[in-house]
Each structure stands twice: as C-alpha cells, then as structure tokens.
Amino acid sequence: MSAIRACDVYRATKDIPGGSLKVINKNKLKDDLKTLRLTKCRILAATCGRVTKVLESEESHLKSSEIEAIVCDSSYLDPKKRHLWDSADVIPLIKKIVDENDKARVYLY
C-alpha cells in the first residue's frame, strides 16, 4: 500500500517547479538510478524500501547527505490497519539519513 501512497504524492507534486519523481519497487532499480542521475528533480516520492536500495546502490548518484527533508505520511492506515511505523525498515532508514546529514528534518503528516 505504501507504493500507492507514493504514487499519490507523485501525482500531487509532479507539476510544481522542479517536479517530482516516483521511485517504487515496481520500477526496475536500474531505471530508477538512471532517472535519478539524469534529472535535477527536487522531490522524491518513494517507498522506504526503494529509498534504502537506491542509497545502498554503488551506482546511485543520490546520497543521504543530500536529503534535506523527509515527510512521513503517518496518518494513513492500510486495509489491515497498519501504518508507516509498523514497517521494520522505516526507523533505521530515517535514523541513517538524519545521522549522516545534520540538515535533514523529519516532518510527520
């Protein structure tokens, strides 16, 4: 369900100046890495798992030190009544980004 929410954010932000990118597991990782390399996009609408894979990839041009804001949709519940914080990979990813970048901020929605 988080991919659906990432797609919602992408649709809502794709027309703003600088645009946005949708980075989810449904896409091939090599295609996402290529798109990230070729664009100057300012907003990344992504799932936690895909952001982790992108940051861990040796071919990635995105570094955690470049991420200045993380917006978490913490109000959303999927049909099984799970929310963002039920995912085991969310906290470690946020901690990694904030630890490596003193400019990074986390915003809860």
C-alpha positions in Angstrom: 0.0 0.0 0.0 2.9 2.4 0.5 3.6 2.4 -3.3 0.0 3.6 -3.8 0.6 6.5 -1.4 3.9 7.3 -3.1 2.1 7.5 -6.4 -0.5 9.8 -4.9 2.3 12.1 -3.7 3.9 12.0 -7.1 0.7 12.9 -8.9 0.1 15.8 -6.5 3.6 17.2 -6.9 4.7 16.5 -10.5 3.6 19.9 -11.8 5.4 22.1 -9.3 8.6 23.8 -10.3 11.4 21.3 -10.2 9.0 18.4 -10.5 9.0 15.1 -8.7 10.0 11.5 -9.3 8.2 8.3 -8.4 10.6 5.7 -7.1 8.9 2.5 -6.1 9.8 -1.3 -6.2 7.5 -1.8 -9.2 10.1 0.0 -11.3 13.4 -1.6 -12.2 16.2 -0.4 -9.9 18.5 0.4 -12.8 15.8 2.5 -14.4 15.3 4.5 -11.2 19.0 5.0 -10.8 19.2 6.3 -14.4 16.3 8.7 -13.9 17.9 10.0 -10.7 21.2 10.6 -12.5 19.6 12.4 -15.4 17.2 14.7 -13.5 17.5 17.7 -11.2 14.2 16.9 -9.6 13.7 18.2 -6.1 11.0 15.9 -4.7 11.3 12.1 -4.5 8.0 10.3 -3.9 9.2 6.9 -2.8 8.7 3.9 -0.6 11.1 3.2 2.3 12.3 0.0 0.7 13.2 1.6 -2.6 15.0 4.6 -0.9 17.1 2.1 1.0 18.0 0.2 -2.2 18.8 3.5 -4.0 21.1 4.8 -1.2 22.8 1.4 -0.9 23.5 1.0 -4.6 27.0 1.8 -5.7 25.6 3.2 -9.0 23.4 5.7 -7.2 24.1 9.5 -7.5 21.8 10.2 -4.5 23.5 10.4 -1.2 21.8 10.6 2.2 23.7 13.8 2.9 21.7 15.4 0.1 18.3 14.7 1.6 17.1 17.7 3.5 13.5 16.8 4.3 11.6 13.6 4.9 7.8 13.8 5.0 6.2 10.8 6.6 2.5 10.0 5.9 2.0 8.7 9.5 -1.8 9.2 9.4 -2.5 6.6 6.7 -3.8 3.2 7.6 -3.9 0.4 5.1 -6.9 -2.1 4.9 -5.1 -4.3 7.5 -4.9 -1.2 9.9 -1.1 -1.0 9.6 0.6 2.4 9.4 4.0 3.6 8.4 5.6 2.9 11.8 4.6 -0.8 11.6 7.2 -1.3 8.9 10.6 -2.6 10.2 12.7 -0.6 7.8 11.3 2.9 8.4 13.1 3.9 11.6 16.5 2.6 10.6 16.3 4.5 7.2 15.3 7.7 8.9 18.0 7.3 11.5 20.6 6.7 8.9 19.7 9.8 6.9 19.5 12.1 10.0 22.7 10.7 11.4 24.6 11.4 8.1 23.1 14.8 7.5 22.7 17.4 10.1 20.4 19.5 7.7 17.9 16.7 7.4 14.5 17.2 9.0 11.6 14.8 9.5 8.1 16.0 9.2 5.1 14.0 10.2 1.9 14.3 8.2 
